[in-house]
Amino acid sequence: MSATETKSLAIIDLLLKELDQEAITTRKMLAVVPNDKYDWRPHPKSMSIQQLATHIGELPGWVSMTLYTEELDFAANPYQQEKIGNTTDLLAYFERSYAAGKAALEQATEEQLLENWTLRNGEEIYSVSSKAEVIRMAYSQLVHHRAQLGVFLRLLDVPIPGSYGPSADDMNF
């Protein structure tokens, strides 16, 4: 095995490990979304819990989208979110997204990870990054929006599961 192949396996293995670890925490957070609060939002400019939780559920699928495409152009493909109205369907959606992302990453090569990927809206280019960087950005978005959901749930007095250790609710503070 060449040095390049060894590096490729290491990068892919690290991305797979991180995806698996974040999936554990994400499942716990999505599982506590109350079915009767899907329309709730803390502020008129905020997403609803339904919008936010569904976006969290779709983010692992950005791995496969990134690996199998060269760009996302919102002008050509307007964003349309899946319609999820309960926690059972939300968790199933997350599992499909996670499985697709993981399967694509398991088949990926270093060459794919180094290819550029563009995020745009017609002629307006938001970013051009390597596919590896876009995958890491999707992971960061997953963590960011999961924390945002935690704040929403805290405002609704829903006990928050721990992420990288116990939460205040786990510790009975």
KELUMVEX-274036 format. One record per residue: residue in three letters; x, y, z of N, C-alpha, C in turn. Coordinates in steps of 0.001 Angstrom, whole numbers, padded with zeros to 6 digits, always signed. Layout:
N
ALAXYZXYZXYZ...
END
This chain:
173
MET+000852-001178+000000+000000+000000+000000+000897+001241+000000SER+000596+002175-000877+001405+003400-000970+001071+004354+000176ALA+001935+005361+000364+001693+006373+001406+000391+007114+001159THR+000092+007378-000120-001154+008076-000462-002359+007236-000073GLU-002317+005945-000365-003430+005070+000000-003582+004978+001516THR-002483+004918+002234-002536+004875+003683-003175+006142+004237LYS-002774+007296+003704-003340+008573+004134-004835+008604+003838SER-005220+008123+002667-006618+008119+002276-007444+007308+003269LEU-006963+006131+003610-007699+005309+004558-007798+005999+005908ALA-006739+006643+006324-006771+007322+007611-007801+008452+007612ILE-007837+009257+006573-008788+010368+006498-010215+009835+006457ILE-010450+008873+005628-011795+008305+005520-012197+007639+006832ASP-011273+006906+007432-011575+006273+008720-011917+007309+009789LEU-011180+008420+009811-011475+009484+010775-012843+010103+010518LEU-013176+010339+009262-014484+010908+008932-015606+009940+009294LEU-015394+008642+009055-016400+007643+009428-016578+007571+010945LYS-015467+007593+011670-015541+007544+013133-016304+008747+013674GLU-016010+009930+013142-016707+011128+013605-018194+011067+013260LEU-018523+010600+012075-019931+010471+011688-020659+009536+012656ASP-020046+008399+012960-020662+007446+013893-020843+008054+015281GLN-019828+008760+015767-019912+009369+017099-020994+010445+017156GLU-021056+011280+016151-022064+012344+016148-023464+011769+015970ALA-023583+010641+015292-024901+010009+015122-025476+009563+016465ILE-024627+009069+017347-025097+008628+018671-025730+009798+019418THR-025031+010918+019468-025525+012100+020169-026757+012680+019478THR-026742+012682+018162-027865+013242+017406-029133+012426+017640ARG-029025+011118+017634-030199+010267+017907-030821+010612+019256LYS-029976+010766+020276-030482+011078+021617-031235+012406+021613MET-030697+013402+020931-031327+014727+020910-032635+014695+020110LEU-032616+014062+018953-033838+014011+018136-034934+013205+018826ALA-034558+012208+019606-035538+011337+020264-036378+012063+021301VAL-035904+013198+021816-036663+013895+022861-037500+015059+022320VAL-037537+015234+021002-038365+016302+020430-039837+015946+020655PRO-040573+016786+021372-041978+016476+021658-042852+016605+020398ASN-043678+015606+020175-044542+015608+018992-045482+016812+018939ASP-045845+017348+020086-046806+018458+020096-046140+019826+019969LYS-044821+019875+019719-044110+021154+019644-043454+021398+018277TYR-043825+020650+017273-043163+020774+015971-043352+022148+015332ASP-044411+022849+015656-044639+024187+015092-044032+025297+015941TRP-043521+024976+017122-043013+025988+018047-041709+026593+017547ARG-041559+027889+017775-040311+028599+017491-040125+029652+018569PRO-038862+029879+019002-038634+030820+020094-038723+032280+019681HIS-038676+032529+018384-038654+033910+017880-039168+033881+016444PRO-039817+034938+015985-040332+034936+014611-039256+034703+013539LYS-038008+035078+013814-036939+034867+012830-036308+033476+012947SER-036678+032719+013963-036125+031377+014175-036866+030351+013338MET-036187+029261+013046-036857+028121+012445-037796+027512+013479SER-038792+026800+013008-039622+026020+013926-038816+024785+014349ILE-039265+024136+015401-038601+022895+015802-038657+021894+014652GLN-039762+021844+013938-039874+020920+012797-038811+021216+011752GLN-038641+022466+011401-037640+022832+010395-036226+022520+010880LEU-035942+022889+012112-034606+022689+012664-034282+021202+012817ALA-035191+020443+013403-034942+019016+013627-034833+018268+012299THR-035643+018642+011329-035568+017996+010019-034244+018321+009336HIS-033778+019558+009470-032474+019921+008898-031364+019095+009560ILE-031432+018932+010866-030462+018090+011558-030522+016666+011000GLY-031729+016178+010790-031907+014827+010266-031343+014620+008883GLU-031327+015674+008080-030851+015531+006703-029343+015704+006560LEU-028692+016333+007519-027279+016700+007360-026330+015532+007089PRO-026491+014354+007698-025581+013257+007308-025676+012911+005814GLY-026807+013175+005208-026972+012943+003776-026162+013888+002909TRP-025684+014975+003505-024807+015886+002758-023499+015194+002390VAL-023114+014169+003124-021898+013426+002786-022055+012796+001406SER-023135+012056+001197-023339+011408-000104-023576+012442-001202MET-024352+013482-000901-024577+014528-001910-023245+015132-002339THR-022389+015414-001374-021097+016027-001679-020223+015097-002506LEU-020175+013841-002136-019309+012897-002845-019802+012594-004256TYR-021112+012630-004469-021658+012232-005763-021978+013397-006703THR-021741+014625-006247-022017+015787-007094-020812+016721-007104GLU-020851+017697-007980-019788+018701-008046-020207+020014-007404GLU-021527+020179-007216-022014+021435-006653-023454+021301-006213LEU-023867+022298-005440-025276+022502-005131-025591+023922-005552ASP-026519+024037-006482-026941+025344-006995-028403+025534-006587PHE-028614+026418-005615-029966+026648-005119-030885+027226-006195ALA-030330+027936-007169-031149+028485-008256-031710+027354-009126ALA-030922+026323-009353-031357+025190-010173-032108+024142-009354ASN-031832+024095-008062-032435+023106-007165-032900+023792-005891PRO-034034+024483-005947-034511+025184-004746-034659+024212-003578TYR-034265+024686-002416-034301+023856-001215-035737+023527-000848GLN-036021+022249-000729-037332+021788-000291-037099+020760+000813GLN-037529+021115+001980-037315+020250+003129-038357+019152+003177GLU-037925+017994+003609-038821+016864+003865-039886+017303+004873LYS-041086+016823+004715-042167+017149+005651-042219+016066+006729ILE-041751+016428+007909-041721+015512+009050-042612+016103+010135GLY-043505+015300+010686-044428+015826+011684-044427+015112+013012ASN-043536+014112+013173-043474+013426+014461-042082+012830+014652THR-041785+012503+015875-040438+012079+016239-040085+010705+015675THR-041047+009824+015564-040774+008508+014964-040305+008678+013522ASP-041012+009489+012750-040620+009739+011359-039304+010508+011282LEU-039085+011416+012224-037842+012180+012263-036644+011249+012454LEU-036740+010333+013401-035642+009393+013644-035422+008471+012451ALA-036487+008044+011808-036352+007192+010617-035668+007967+009487TYR-036027+009235+009331-035410+010086+008314-033918+010253+008596PHE-033586+010516+009863-032182+010632+010237-031426+009346+009912GLU-031996+008199+010229-031315+006917+009983-031077+006690+008492ARG-032035+007071+007646-031833+006945+006191-030706+007858+005725SER-030709+009076+006215-029689+010054+005855-028308+009593+006320TYR-028240+009128+007538-026990+008622+008115-026482+007416+007314ALA-027356+006474+007006-026949+005275+006259-026425+005647+004869ALA-027079+006579+004213-026628+007009+002876-025267+007692+002960GLY-025104+008574+003939-023825+009255+004101-022704+008292+004430LYS-022957+007372+005329-021939+006407+005729-021562+005494+004570ALA-022548+005010+003842-022269+004123+002702-021425+004834+001646ALA-021746+006086+001370-020970+006838+000377-019541+007042+000849LEU-019371+007358+002114-018033+007591+002652-017216+006299+002678GLU-017859+005179+002947-017152+003893+002939-016617+003542+001553GLN-017255+004075+000518-016834+003812-000863-015938+004909-001435ALA-015715+005956-000679-014973+007116-001178-013482+006825-001313THR-012838+007657-002118-011386+007602-002290-010799+008961-001934GLU-009501+008976-001689-008836+010242-001410-008999+011195-002588GLU-008935+010674-003778-009088+011526-004954-010433+012259-004925GLN-011486+011570-004556-012798+012214-004422-012776+013291-003353LEU-012148+013006-002235-012109+013960-001129-011381+015243-001498LEU-010449+015148-002431-009669+016313-002837-010338+017142-003931GLU-011346+016589-004599-012052+017324-005657-012766+018528-005068ASN-012878+019584-005882-013608+020777-005448-015110+020554-005529TRP-015796+021222-004654-017261+021205-004609-017710+022644-004393THR-018747+023057-005120-019187+024451-005104-020592+024567-004547LEU-020784+025553-003693-022107+025931-003195-022425+027275-003813ARG-023560+027344-004515-023900+028557-005247-025395+028786-005291ASN-025733+029979-005712-027105+030347-006033-027025+031046-007380GLY-027140+030264-008440-026964+030810-009785-025525+031255-009984GLU-025353+032500-010351-024008+033041-010591-023280+033402-009300GLU-024023+033543-008194-023398+033905-006923-022799+032661-006263ILE-021488+032652-006129-020788+031520-005531-020569+031820-004056TYR-021106+030919-003218-020937+031063-001776-019592+030505-001320SER-019226+029349-001867-017946+028753-001482-017525+027705-002504VAL-016215+027534-002581-015599+026439-003326-014593+025811-002372SER-014807+024556-002058-013966+023854-001093-013763+022427-001561SER-012768+021770-000986-012601+020348-001291-013798+019592-000705LYS-014075+018449-001270-015183+017644-000756-014942+017236+000697ALA-013690+017003+001057-013376+016691+002460-013766+017858+003363GLU-013480+019078+002935-013834+020255+003736-015347+020420+003837VAL-016056+020117+002768-017519+020237+002783-018117+019198+003732ILE-017563+018005+003736-018043+016978+004667-017822+017431+006109ARG-016658+017979+006401-016398+018500+007754-017347+019651+008082MET-017642+020499+007104-018601+021589+007320-019983+021017+007654ALA-020383+019951+006979-021680+019324+007270-021692+018785+008700TYR-020583+018201+009144-020495+017722+010525-020601+018895+011496SER-019921+019988+011175-019981+021176+012034-021397+021734+012092GLN-022078+021732+010956-023465+022186+010924-024351+021284+011775LEU-024084+019981+011739-024845+019039+012551-024700+019385+014038VAL-023477+019600+014479-023230+019935+015885-023862+021283+016232HIS-023660+022267+015369-024205+023614+015597-025731+023575+015745HIS-026403+022956+014794-027862+022940+014825-028405+022039+015929ARG-027669+021003+016284-028077+020160+017410-028034+020964+018714ALA-027008+021791+018867-026931+022659+020050-028067+023678+020037GLN-028374+024200+018873-029490+025136+018734-030793+024450+019158LEU-030978+023219+018733-032167+022460+019132-032187+022261+020641GLY-031025+022049+021229-030955+021915+022684-031462+023154+023398VAL-031138+024327+022873-031642+025574+023465-033159+025647+023310PHE-033663+025319+022125-035111+025326+021909-035790+024418+022933LEU-035249+023204+023083-035852+022239+023996-035746+022695+025447ARG-034623+023298+025802-034464+023811+027166-035537+024860+027447LEU-035802+025748+026462-036831+026774+026641-038219+026157+026838LEU-038400+024945+026332-039664+024222+026509-039640+023317+027736ASP-038562+023381+028513-038391+022581+029716-038342+021080+029432VAL-037775+020733+028283-037563+019334+027929-036170+018948+028428PRO-036039+017874+029212-034710+017452+029664-033789+017152+028474ILE-032562+017661+028567-031601+017557+027465-030650+016387+027723PRO-030508+015492+026734-029537+014400+026906-028107+014939+026776GLY-027166+014262+027388-025769+014651+027284-025241+014488+025873SER-024239+015290+025546-023605+015203+024230-022244+014534+024330TYR-021301+015220+024943-019937+014693+025069-019641+014365+026526GLY-020653+014121+027245-020631+013834+028671-022028+014101+029173PRO-022253+013980+030455-023600+014183+030977-024052+015636+030879SER-025354+015817+030718-025940+017155+030741-026329+017491+032180ALA-026745+018730+032385-027234+019122+033708-028432+018255+034112ASP-029238+017849+033142-030378+016988+033439-029929+015597+033847ASP-028862+015092+033228-028330+013788+033603-027735+013801+035008MET-027212+014963+035397-026540+015097+036689-027517+015527+037794ASN-028769+015770+037422-029805+016200+038381-029432+017484+039099PHE-028904+018455+038357-028592+019776+038936-029850+020552+039132
END
